[in-house]
Amino acid sequence: MTPSHGTLFIISAPSGAGKTSLVNALVGSVDNLKVSVSHTTRPRRPGENHEVDYHFVAEERFQELVTHGAFLEYANVFGFHYGTARDTVMRELRQGCDVLLEIDWQGARQIRSLMPEAVSIFIVPPSLEELERRLRLRDSDNEETIRRRMREATAEISHYDEYHYLVFNDDFHRALADLQAIVRASRLLLGAQQGRLARQILNLVAPDGPV
């Protein structure tokens, strides 16, 4: 029987699509699912905590980690670097925990090339007008930054067809239910069930032990 091994989930979305809120609600409602804490060179925002929201590091330290192959993926987003720690993710997966990555399309493409079994999900907002409204409601970006985020959003959304699942976030509770359904369905796939139910399956197919 296949040993238990967690599933790697990828979630991408343009800034303001509601990804972080949905991910927090998803992890809070599904057991044995962890969010990988990324490294980033961007400044810490008010209310963010080091090693909880991100591992905040200097550019020089980030490049050292790149040189040593510490990242499964890394990308430049809005002028700052983001990366996913290889050792942490692989350790959680080996222990049978499902891991969720919040990364952009560049990182998602890198992960899929390394781990084609990963389950990828793209979240889209109802419209660009609604996306802009949400960005303005955050009241954390100036006008130039909002315009840049809107340009980047269009570019990000253009990669939606590279993903396995598309979740339309026009209603938070429905979008959350869709994400929960994707996780549950992935856990019911043959490969996942063979690992989790190895003993039970063995008792069913060979109740008297090895012939």
N, C-alpha and C positions, 0 to 999 in steps of 0.2 A: 504494500500500500504506500501511496505518496505521503511523506511527512507533512504536517501542518505548515502552511506558509501563508503569510498575509498577502492581501491584494493592495497594489499601489493605485490610488485614484489621483487623477489630475483634474483640477478645476481652473478654468481660465475665464476671464471676462474683462470687458473694458472698465476703466475706473468709473465708479458711480453706478454700476449695474446691480449692486447689492450683494456682491460675492462674499464679502467678509461677514456680513450679518447672516447670510444663509449658511455659511460654513460653521459659524459659531453655534447656530441653532441645530445644525445637523449633528455635530460632534456631541452636543448636549443631549441629543435624543437617541443616539445609536451607540451601543456598547462596543468596546474593543476597536475604536476608531480614533486615531490620533492625527493631529495636524503637525506636519514637519515645520519647525521654526527655521526660517531662512536667515542667511547672513545678508546684510545690506550695508552699503556705504552712505546711504542717505541719512540726514539728521533725524534725530528722534523727535516725533511730534508730541504735543501735550497729551498726557494720559497714557503714552506708550511706555512699556517696561522692557528693559534689556533682558534677553534670554526668555522672554514670555511672548512678546509680539514679534521681535526680531533679535538676532544677534547683531548689534550695531558695532561695526568695525571700521577702522580707518582704511583708506584706499590702499596703502602700502601693505597692510595685513591681508586684505582681500587678495591682492595679487600674489602674495606668498602662498596663500591657500590654493590659488589657481595653479601655481607652479608645481605644487606638491600633489596635484590631482585629488584635492579634497572634496571637489564638488561633482555631483552627478550631472548637474547642469548649472549654467550661469549665463546671465544676460545683462545688457545695459538697457535700463528703462528710465526715461525722462532724465538722462544724464547721470544716473546712479547705477551701481552694480548690485545685482541680487544673485544669490547662489544657494543651492540645496546641498547640505552636507551628506556625503556618500555614506560614511560609516554609521551615522545615526539612523538613516533610513533603512539600510540593509539589516542592521541589528534588529530593529523593530519587526521587519518583515520575517526574519528568520524565527523570531519568537512567536509568530502566528498572529501578530497585530496588523490590522489594516492601517495604511498610512495615506494621508491626504496631502497633496501638494497644491498650494495656491501659487501658480506661476503663469507667466504670459505665454503667448504662442511660440516664442523663440525657445523657451525652456521646455515647453511641452513637446516640441519637435525633437529636441535633443533626447529627452527621456524615452520617447517612443522608439527612437533608433537603437537605444541601449536595452530597453525593456518593452518589447512589443506587446507583452501581455498586460501592460498597464491599461486601466480603464479611464478614458478621457471624456470630460464633460465641459461643454461651453455654455455659459449663461449669457443671455442677451436681454437688454431692456426692451420695454414696449416700443419705444421710439427714440430718435436722437433728441427730440424736444424734451421728453421726459428725463433722458439722461442728463441733459444740460441743467434742467430744473433741480435734479438731485445733487449735482455738483455745486450749484449755487447755494442750496440749503445747508451744505456742510460748512459754509462760511469759513473755509480754511485756505482758500486759494485766491490769488488776485486775478484780475481780468485776463492778463496775458497767459497765466497758467491754465485757466479754464479753457481758453481758446486752443491752447496746445493739447490739452487733454481731449478735447473734442476731435481734433485732427487725428490724434493717436487712436481714439476709439474707433473711428471709421476704418483705420488700417488694421486694428486688432480684430474687429468683427469680420473682416474679409477672409479670415482664416477659419471661420466657424466649421467649414466642411472637412477639416482635417480631424475632427473629433468623433468619438463614437456616439455621444449623446448631446442633444441640444435642449436646454431648459429655458423656457420663456418666462422671465420674471415680471409679469404684469400683476401678479397677485402673490404676495410673499408666502402665504400658507400653502398655496397650490404648488409653488416652486419648491418649497421645502419637502412636500410630500413626494414630488417627482424625484428629488435627490435621494430621499429615503428608499424609494422603490428601486432606484438604480443600485444602491448599495446592497439591498436585500437580494435582488435578482442575481447580482454578481456572486454573492455568497452561496447561492444555490447551484452554481455551475458545477459540472461534474468534477473538474480538477480541484475546486475548493472543497467540495463535499467529501471527496476521497481522503483528503488530509484530515478534515475535522472529524469524520465519522469512520476512521480507519478500523477501529476495534469493532464497532457495530457491524460494519459491512463484512469483515472477516468472519464474524460469528454467523452471519446469514449465508455466506457462500461456502463456508467450510465449518459447519457446526461441530464436527467431530475432530477438528484439527487437521493438520497436514496429512495427506494420504501417503 
